[in-house]
Amino acid sequence: MGKILAFLSEAKAELLRVNWPTKKQVTDYTLLVAAISIGMAVFLGGLDLLFSSLVERYLIK
């Protein structure tokens, strides 16, 4: 039982030392990740459309 209490005490002490991000930082980073994800999806979707049309035009005929 003593080891469990020591672990919980040390875990609490570590969590108090963590430099937590502010609400604005979390919001900014979330929007950045969402924008990059959408941008990559559009880019990769465009490449897929391009290559699909090239394959249909020149290989499948």
Secondary structure, DSSP 8 states (H G I E B T S, - for coil): -HHHHHHHHHHHHHHHHS----HHHHHHHHHHHHHHHHHHHHHHHHHHHHHHHHHIIIII-
